[in-house]
Amino acid sequence: MRSRKSGGARVIWLMLCCLGLSACIQAPIQRYEGSHAMRDGRGGARETVDGIDIWTRGEPSGPYEVLAYTTVESPEGWIGGRILLSRVAERVRAAGGDAAGLGAERSRVDSTPVDRGRSMLESLRMVEITIVRYRSRPRVDGSRQMGWPKLTKLTESVSAAS
C-alpha cells in the first residue's frame, strides 16, 4: 500500500532540498592582485569561529596581507548569522588565510515555487569578505611573533614583577 505525503511534508522536504542546494553554491574566491597587499591594521572587534578570526568591525591589530575577496551568503536572523560566520571560516580556510574582515552587506529575497501557484519566500543575507593572512612582527627582544601576543608571556611578566 502506498502512503501519500501531506502538502506540509512536501513543503518541508522542498525547503530542506533548497537549503541544501543553496549551501553548495558559493561565490568564487578572487585572489588579490596589486602592490599594496601588506597592511598594518589598527584593530577592531573580532570573533573566533572554528579557529579563524573574523573581524566584524575594523581590521586586524597588526601587520597582515590581503589574500583574496569573496561573498558569503546565509539566511537572515540570528541563526543565519551563526551560519554566516561558519561559512566565512570555511572560505578563509579554503583560501589558506588566517582571518577575514566583514565588508559590505546586502539582502535579497529569493522565491521558490512550491505548488499550485504558491511560492516560498526566503530572505538571504550576502556579505563581502576580505581574506587575510597575519604577518609576523619583530618584537623588542629580536624574536618573531605571529599574530597576537601569547598570553603566557604576559602572565610571566606580571608574575615576575610581583
N, CA, C and O of each residue as an XYZ file, in Angstrom:
648
protein
N       0.835     -1.160      0.000
C       0.000      0.000      0.000
C       0.896      1.244      0.000
O       1.871      1.313      0.748
N       0.572      2.184     -0.808
C       1.375      3.388     -0.978
C       0.834      4.493     -0.091
O      -0.363      4.781     -0.094
N       1.744      5.117      0.681
C       1.298      6.199      1.546
C       1.397      7.517      0.789
O       2.254      7.690     -0.078
N       0.513      8.434      1.130
C       0.502      9.743      0.481
C       1.121     10.760      1.429
O       0.836     10.774      2.627
N       1.957     11.594      0.879
C       2.567     12.646      1.677
C       1.607     13.822      1.750
O       0.943     14.168      0.772
N       1.550     14.419      2.912
C       0.703     15.595      3.053
C       1.377     16.782      2.368
O       2.576     16.744      2.092
N       0.608     17.830      2.096
C       1.149     19.036      1.465
C       2.224     19.674      2.323
O       3.213     20.182      1.794
N       2.049     19.658      3.651
C       3.032     20.243      4.557
C       4.356     19.498      4.509
O       5.420     20.115      4.567
N       4.299     18.179      4.403
C       5.527     17.387      4.333
C       6.278     17.677      3.036
O       7.508     17.713      3.023
N       5.542     17.882      1.950
C       6.180     18.219      0.674
C       6.892     19.565      0.762
O       8.007     19.726      0.266
N       6.226     20.535      1.404
C       6.818     21.864      1.536
C       8.093     21.787      2.365
O       9.105     22.387      2.003
N       8.053     21.057      3.469
C       9.243     20.916      4.320
C      10.363     20.221      3.553
O      11.520     20.635      3.630
N      10.026     19.177      2.821
C      11.023     18.450      2.034
C      11.648     19.367      0.979
O      12.862     19.348      0.776
N      10.824     20.161      0.317
C      11.311     21.088     -0.697
C      12.199     22.161     -0.072
O      13.221     22.535     -0.647
N      11.808     22.659      1.113
C      12.615     23.669      1.799
C      13.993     23.113      2.160
O      15.005     23.790      1.979
N      14.030     21.891      2.664
C      15.305     21.274      3.025
C      16.185     21.058      1.797
O      17.398     21.264      1.858
N      15.586     20.648      0.694
C      16.353     20.459     -0.548
C      16.923     21.786     -1.041
O      18.083     21.853     -1.448
N      16.108     22.845     -1.006
C      16.570     24.166     -1.467
C      17.678     24.696     -0.571
O      18.659     25.256     -1.061
N      17.531     24.524      0.737
C      18.551     24.989      1.671
C      19.857     24.235      1.449
O      20.932     24.833      1.468
N      19.765     22.929      1.239
C      20.960     22.129      0.985
C      21.634     22.518     -0.312
O      22.862     22.568     -0.380
N      20.851     22.794     -1.346
C      21.407     23.197     -2.634
C      22.045     24.573     -2.544
O      23.114     24.800     -3.112
N      21.403     25.490     -1.837
C      21.971     26.839     -1.724
C      23.266     26.834     -0.925
O      24.122     27.692     -1.139
N      23.426     25.892     -0.018
C      24.669     25.804      0.753
C      25.828     25.346     -0.125
O      26.985     25.639      0.178
N      25.531     24.628     -1.211
C      26.582     24.133     -2.099
C      27.059     25.196     -3.078
O      28.191     25.124     -3.554
N      26.229     26.169     -3.385
C      26.577     27.205     -4.345
C      27.356     28.291     -3.619
O      26.873     28.867     -2.644
N      28.564     28.568     -4.100
C      29.411     29.556     -3.446
C      29.981     30.508     -4.486
O      30.239     30.128     -5.628
N      30.168     31.742     -4.071
C      30.815     32.726     -4.932
C      32.284     32.341     -5.072
O      32.861     31.773     -4.144
N      32.891     32.636     -6.205
C      34.305     32.292     -6.369
C      35.192     33.149     -5.464
O      34.850     34.280     -5.118
N      36.333     32.582     -5.093
C      37.331     33.330     -4.331
C      38.207     34.049     -5.349
O      38.833     33.415     -6.198
N      38.246     35.366     -5.260
C      39.027     36.167     -6.204
C      40.314     36.613     -5.523
O      40.272     37.353     -4.541
N      41.456     36.168     -6.037
C      42.761     36.483     -5.459
C      43.078     37.962     -5.616
O      42.753     38.573     -6.634
N      43.715     38.531     -4.599
C      44.124     39.931     -4.636
C      45.336     40.069     -5.538
O      46.264     39.264     -5.465
N      45.332     41.081     -6.385
C      46.481     41.387     -7.234
C      46.803     42.863     -7.063
O      45.927     43.713     -7.218
N      48.021     43.163     -6.754
C      48.412     44.551     -6.571
C      49.621     44.673     -5.674
O      50.100     43.690     -5.109
N      50.106     45.890     -5.553
C      51.335     46.112     -4.801
C      51.095     46.420     -3.330
O      52.045     46.407     -2.547
N      49.871     46.694     -2.930
C      49.613     47.091     -1.542
C      48.919     45.988     -0.752
O      47.971     46.261     -0.016
N      49.377     44.747     -0.895
C      48.774     43.630     -0.173
C      49.127     43.664      1.306
O      48.330     43.244      2.144
N      50.320     44.163      1.632
C      50.748     44.231      3.030
C      50.173     45.486      3.671
O      50.305     46.587      3.137
N      49.535     45.307      4.822
C      48.924     46.432      5.528
C      49.200     46.314      7.016
O      49.472     45.228      7.528
N      49.128     47.436      7.696
C      49.305     47.456      9.140
C      47.968     47.845      9.755
O      47.558     49.003      9.679
N      47.292     46.882     10.360
C      45.957     47.111     10.895
C      45.956     47.914     12.169
O      46.949     47.979     12.893
N      44.813     48.527     12.425
C      44.662     49.370     13.614
C      43.784     48.735     14.683
O      43.626     49.287     15.772
N      43.217     47.584     14.373
C      42.397     46.892     15.368
C      40.910     47.073     15.150
O      40.479     47.827     14.278
N      40.144     46.379     15.946
C      38.692     46.414     15.851
C      38.088     45.361     16.756
O      38.654     45.036     17.799
N      36.949     44.829     16.365
C      36.277     43.782     17.132
C      36.294     42.494     16.314
O      36.017     42.497     15.115
N      36.625     41.399     16.987
C      36.694     40.116     16.283
C      35.974     39.033     17.054
O      35.735     39.136     18.258
N      35.641     38.007     16.326
C      35.046     36.806     16.898
C      35.787     35.629     16.282
O      36.023     35.612     15.074
N      36.154     34.652     17.088
C      36.867     33.487     16.579
C      35.883     32.345     16.390
O      35.184     31.951     17.324
N      35.836     31.818     15.169
C      34.934     30.725     14.824
C      35.771     29.623     14.188
O      36.433     29.848     13.175
N      35.742     28.445     14.772
C      36.496     27.292     14.265
C      37.975     27.613     14.067
O      38.584     27.148     13.104
N      38.562     28.407     14.974
C      39.968     28.744     14.904
C      40.315     29.865     13.932
O      41.492     30.178     13.752
N      39.326     30.466     13.312
C      39.537     31.556     12.352
C      39.025     32.854     12.972
O      37.905     32.902     13.481
N      39.846     33.906     12.929
C      39.429     35.220     13.417
C      38.561     35.895     12.360
O      38.944     35.989     11.194
N      37.394     36.360     12.779
C      36.502     37.085     11.883
C      36.345     38.485     12.468
O      35.766     38.659     13.541
N      36.861     39.470     11.758
C      36.828     40.856     12.201
C      35.497     41.449     11.791
O      35.298     41.813     10.631
N      34.579     41.546     12.754
C      33.237     42.046     12.483
C      33.216     43.566     12.350
O      32.346     44.114     11.673
N      34.154     44.245     12.982
C      34.328     45.698     12.885
C      35.822     45.973     12.802
O      36.605     45.325     13.497
N      36.224     46.901     11.983
C      37.628     47.275     11.903
C      38.455     46.272     11.135
O      37.985     45.653     10.180
N      39.711     46.117     11.570
C      40.672     45.270     10.869
C      41.616     44.641     11.889
O      41.599     45.022     13.059
N      42.438     43.682     11.462
C      43.374     43.066     12.402
C      44.275     44.107     13.064
O      44.603     45.136     12.474
N      44.660     43.816     14.286
C      45.531     44.741     15.024
C      46.978     44.318     14.850
O      47.545     43.639     15.706
N      47.558     44.715     13.758
C      48.936     44.376     13.451
C      49.099     44.160     11.962
O      48.151     44.358     11.201
N      50.290     43.755     11.531
C      50.531     43.576     10.106
C      49.788     42.361      9.547
O      49.715     41.308     10.181
N      49.246     42.536      8.355
C      48.562     41.442      7.672
C      48.683     41.626      6.168
O      49.025     42.705      5.684
N      48.396     40.550      5.438
C      48.455     40.552      3.980
C      47.080     40.189      3.434
O      46.472     39.214      3.874
N      46.595     40.965      2.486
C      45.311     40.664      1.843
C      45.553     39.556      0.827
O      46.406     39.689     -0.051
N      44.797     38.455      0.947
C      44.937     37.334      0.029
C      43.868     37.325     -1.057
O      44.170     37.122     -2.233
N      42.595     37.549     -0.651
C      41.502     37.369     -1.608
C      40.230     38.036     -1.116
O      40.135     38.492      0.023
N      39.258     38.076     -2.013
C      37.923     38.598     -1.707
C      36.898     37.569     -2.173
O      37.133     36.830     -3.129
N      35.762     37.532     -1.486
C      34.649     36.699     -1.925
C      33.377     37.183     -1.244
O      33.416     38.098     -0.421
N      32.266     36.577     -1.582
C      30.978     36.888     -0.981
C      30.414     35.623     -0.350
O      30.477     34.545     -0.941
N      29.868     35.758      0.842
C      29.272     34.630      1.554
C      27.801     34.947      1.769
O      27.440     36.088      2.055
N      26.954     33.931      1.631
C      25.509     34.100      1.730
C      24.945     33.171      2.794
O      25.395     32.036      2.945
N      23.948     33.671      3.534
C      23.275     32.853      4.544
C      21.866     33.386      4.751
O      21.553     34.489      4.303
N      21.011     32.623      5.422
C      19.682     33.138      5.753
C      19.782     34.307      6.728
O      20.787     34.450      7.424
N      18.760     35.133      6.783
C      18.698     36.254      7.727
C      18.455     35.718      9.134
O      18.119     34.547      9.310
N      18.627     36.578     10.130
C      18.311     36.231     11.516
C      19.517     35.780     12.298
O      20.620     35.670     11.764
N      19.290     35.514     13.595
C      20.379     35.136     14.483
C      21.017     33.823     14.055
O      22.243     33.725     13.994
N      20.209     32.819     13.760
C      20.761     31.524     13.337
C      21.489     31.694     12.015
O      22.544     31.094     11.806
N      20.940     32.502     11.122
C      21.611     32.787      9.862
C      22.952     33.456     10.081
O      23.895     33.216      9.327
N      23.050     34.300     11.115
C      24.322     34.937     11.447
C      25.368     33.930     11.878
O      26.536     34.053     11.510
N      24.959     32.925     12.661
C      25.881     31.865     13.082
C      26.318     31.044     11.862
O      27.486     30.678     11.736
N      25.357     30.757     10.958
C      25.685     30.027      9.731
C      26.662     30.842      8.898
O      27.614     30.293      8.342
N      26.432     32.151      8.806
C      27.302     33.037      8.033
C      28.729     32.964      8.542
O      29.656     32.789      7.752
N      28.925     33.094      9.852
C      30.281     33.070     10.411
C      30.963     31.730     10.165
O      32.165     31.681      9.904
N      30.205     30.653     10.247
C      30.770     29.330      9.976
C      31.188     29.213      8.508
O      32.240     28.650      8.205
N      30.369     29.741      7.600
C      30.719     29.716      6.170
C      31.927     30.605      5.875
O      32.761     30.263      5.036
N      32.021     31.745      6.562
C      33.190     32.611      6.388
C      34.446     31.851      6.793
O      35.448     31.888      6.079
N      34.405     31.164      7.926
C      35.561     30.390      8.395
C      35.950     29.322      7.376
O      37.138     29.102      7.140
N      34.967     28.658      6.771
C      35.253     27.647      5.745
C      35.953     28.267      4.537
O      36.904     27.695      4.004
N      35.482     29.436      4.108
C      36.061     30.104      2.940
C      37.490     30.571      3.223
O      38.358     30.478      2.355
N      37.732     31.072      4.431
C      39.081     31.513      4.810
C      40.031     30.324      4.784
O      41.138     30.416      4.253
N      39.597     29.219      5.355
C      40.423     28.014      5.381
C      40.713     27.525      3.958
O      41.833     27.103      3.668
N      39.710     27.578      3.064
C      39.883     27.132      1.676
C      40.885     28.011      0.922
O      41.576     27.532      0.022
N      40.965     29.290      1.287
C      41.881     30.214      0.613
C      43.264     30.234      1.255
O      44.168     30.896      0.746
N      43.440     29.521      2.362
C      44.738     29.488      3.037
C      45.003     30.701      3.911
O      46.159     31.057      4.139
N      43.946     31.343      4.408
C      44.101     32.529      5.233
C      44.013     32.234      6.714
O      43.756     31.105      7.131
N      44.233     33.286      7.507
C      44.143     33.200      8.964
C      42.897     33.879      9.505
O      42.409     33.532     10.580
N      42.380     34.855      8.751
C      41.277     35.673      9.255
C      40.496     36.264      8.092
O      40.896     36.162      6.932
N      39.364     36.891      8.434
C      38.548     37.577      7.431
C      37.991     38.852      8.030
O      37.707     38.929      9.226
N      37.844     39.829      7.192
C      37.188     41.067      7.577
C      35.861     41.156      6.864
O      35.796     41.002      5.644
N      34.786     41.406      7.621
C      33.470     41.530      7.003
C      33.346     42.907      6.377
O      33.768     43.906      6.959
N      32.763     42.950      5.183
C      32.615     44.205      4.452
C      31.162     44.549      4.220
O      30.317     44.369      5.097
N      30.880     45.046      3.034
C      29.527     45.485      2.673
C      28.535     44.326      2.761
O      28.847     43.181      2.432
N      27.346     44.663      3.210
C      26.301     43.655      3.403
C      25.047     44.094      2.667
O      24.702     45.275      2.651
N      24.374     43.133      2.061
C      23.105     43.425      1.403
C      22.180     42.232      1.569
O      22.617     41.125      1.884
N      20.911     42.475      1.355
C      19.907     41.412      1.488
C      19.193     41.217      0.158
O      19.131     42.122     -0.673
N      18.664     40.028     -0.021
C      17.827     39.764     -1.183
C      16.777     38.747     -0.784
O      16.977     37.947      0.130
N      15.667     38.792     -1.479
C      14.591     37.850     -1.216
C      14.563     36.855     -2.368
O      14.538     37.242     -3.537
N      14.567     35.575     -2.026
C      14.559     34.506     -3.016
C      13.192     33.836     -2.983
O      12.669     33.542     -1.908
N      12.625     33.598     -4.129
C      11.305     32.973     -4.230
C      11.454     31.601     -4.868
O      12.077     31.461     -5.921
N      10.883     30.596     -4.230
C      10.907     29.234     -4.752
C       9.474     28.752     -4.951
O       8.708     28.713     -3.988
N       9.083     28.375     -6.199
C       7.729     27.865     -6.405
C       7.517     26.552     -5.642
O       8.371     25.665     -5.669
N       6.375     26.440     -4.964
C       6.090     25.242     -4.178
C       5.127     24.350     -4.958
O       5.541     23.318     -5.486
N       3.882     24.717     -5.039
C       2.914     24.019     -5.885
C       1.647     24.864     -5.991
O       1.390     25.718     -5.143
N       0.865     24.622     -7.028
C      -0.422     25.296     -7.269
C      -0.324     26.824     -7.181
O      -1.185     27.471     -6.586
N       0.709     27.386     -7.765
C       0.836     28.830     -7.798
C       1.381     29.460     -6.531
O       1.546     30.678     -6.469
N       1.664     28.647     -5.515
C       2.221     29.194     -4.279
C       3.744     29.187     -4.372
O       4.342     28.360     -5.061
N       4.346     30.120     -3.664
C       5.808     30.139     -3.627
C       6.275     30.415     -2.201
O       5.549     30.976     -1.380
N       7.486     30.010     -1.943
C       8.081     30.193     -0.632
C       9.121     31.309     -0.748
O       9.974     31.274     -1.636
N       9.052     32.301      0.147
C       9.999     33.408      0.148
C      11.036     33.191      1.242
O      10.713     32.768      2.352
N      12.269     33.486      0.912
C      13.350     33.369      1.886
C      14.219     34.614      1.781
O      14.644     34.988      0.687
N      14.482     35.251      2.906
C      15.327     36.433      2.935
C      16.764     35.992      3.178
O      17.056     35.315      4.164
N      17.658     36.380      2.273
C      19.058     35.985      2.353
C      19.947     37.189      2.615
O      19.659     38.299      2.167
N      21.018     36.958      3.337
C      21.998     37.991      3.675
C      23.290     37.671      2.928
O      23.804     36.556      3.023
N      23.812     38.643      2.187
C      25.058     38.454      1.447
C      26.088     39.441      1.989
O      25.821     40.639      2.077
N      27.257     38.937      2.348
C      28.300     39.759      2.948
C      29.588     39.565      2.153
O      30.002     38.438      1.883
N      30.213     40.679      1.783
C      31.511     40.632      1.131
C      32.574     40.470      2.214
O      32.509     41.116      3.260
N      33.549     39.605      1.955
C      34.616     39.400      2.936
C      35.983     39.582      2.287
O      36.169     39.338      1.095
N      36.921     40.014      3.102
C      38.325     40.113      2.706
C      39.079     39.055      3.484
O      39.053     39.046      4.715
N      39.751     38.166      2.774
C      40.501     37.083      3.405
C      41.947     37.545      3.578
O      42.575     38.010      2.627
N      42.471     37.412      4.802
C      43.820     37.903      5.104
C      44.668     36.831      5.774
O      44.159     35.839      6.294
N      45.975     37.061      5.745
C      46.933     36.215      6.452
C      47.735     37.128      7.363
O      48.242     38.162      6.925
N      47.851     36.748      8.631
C      48.654     37.523      9.563
C      50.118     37.433      9.172
O      50.580     36.397      8.693
N      50.846     38.524      9.379
C      52.281     38.567      9.128
C      53.005     38.727     10.433
O      52.474     39.313     11.376
N      54.224     38.206     10.502
C      54.984     38.282     11.750
C      55.451     39.712     11.981
O      55.648     40.489     11.046
N      55.615     40.020     13.223
C      56.043     41.350     13.644
C      57.275     41.177     14.532
O      57.228     40.401     15.486
N      58.386     41.884     14.246
C      59.554     41.760     15.115
C      59.253     42.321     16.504
O      58.689     43.408     16.630
N      59.632     41.576     17.547
C      59.437     42.046     18.917
C      60.682     42.779     19.383
O      61.698     42.802     18.688
N      60.596     43.374     20.557
C      61.700     44.151     21.114
C      62.924     43.266     21.344
O      64.051     43.723     21.149
N      62.729     41.994     21.758
C      63.861     41.117     22.049
C      64.474     40.494     20.789
O      65.403     39.694     20.898
N      63.975     40.843     19.597
C      64.554     40.359     18.350
C      63.902     39.104     17.805
O      64.102     38.777     16.635
N      63.122     38.381     18.617
C      62.452     37.187     18.108
C      61.239     37.601     17.281
O      60.854     38.770     17.271
N      60.646     36.638     16.592
C      59.496     36.937     15.734
C      58.222     36.468     16.411
O      58.235     35.510     17.184
N      57.137     37.137     16.121
C      55.846     36.837     16.738
C      54.789     36.798     15.642
O      54.775     37.668     14.771
N      53.918     35.819     15.668
C      52.829     35.721     14.692
C      51.534     36.181     15.336
O      51.169     35.707     16.412
N      50.846     37.091     14.690
C      49.518     37.498     15.135
C      49.509     38.114     16.514
O      50.202     39.098     16.773
N      48.717     37.527     17.400
C      48.507     38.061     18.741
C      49.623     37.656     19.675
O      50.166     36.561     19.522
N      49.998     38.494     20.647
C      50.989     38.089     21.639
C      50.449     36.944     22.486
O      49.252     36.870     22.766
N      51.332     36.070     22.882
C      50.925     34.931     23.702
C      50.557     35.396     25.098
O      51.251     36.223     25.691
N      49.464     34.861     25.620
C      49.003     35.233     26.949
C      50.001     34.774     28.006
O      50.132     35.410     29.052
N      50.708     33.673     27.743
C      51.667     33.173     28.725
C      52.797     34.166     28.941
O      53.267     34.311     30.069
N      53.248     34.852     27.902
C      54.305     35.856     28.055
C      53.831     36.992     28.950
O      54.593     37.500     29.772
N      52.580     37.388     28.790
C      52.012     38.466     29.590
C      51.910     38.050     31.054
O      52.255     38.822     31.948
N      51.431     36.820     31.298
C      51.290     36.370     32.679
C      52.647     36.146     33.325
O      52.795     36.363     34.528
N      53.667     35.707     32.537
C      55.010     35.534     33.100
C      55.590     36.869     33.524
O      56.220     36.967     34.577
N      55.384     37.911     32.707
C      55.935     39.230     33.060
C      55.223     39.823     34.268
O      55.846     40.522     35.067
N      53.912     39.554     34.416
C      53.167     40.052     35.577
C      53.632     39.333     36.830
O      53.821     39.973     37.865
N      53.824     38.003     36.767
C      54.245     37.241     37.939
C      55.690     37.565     38.322
O      56.036     37.532     39.503
N      56.539     37.877     37.337
C      57.915     38.227     37.634
C      58.012     39.586     38.321
O      58.918     39.826     39.119
N      57.074     40.464     38.004
C      57.078     41.793     38.619
C      56.583     41.745     40.063
O      56.852     42.662     40.839
N      55.855     40.675     40.433
C      55.304     40.591     41.795
C      56.314     40.169     42.814
O      55.988     40.057     43.996
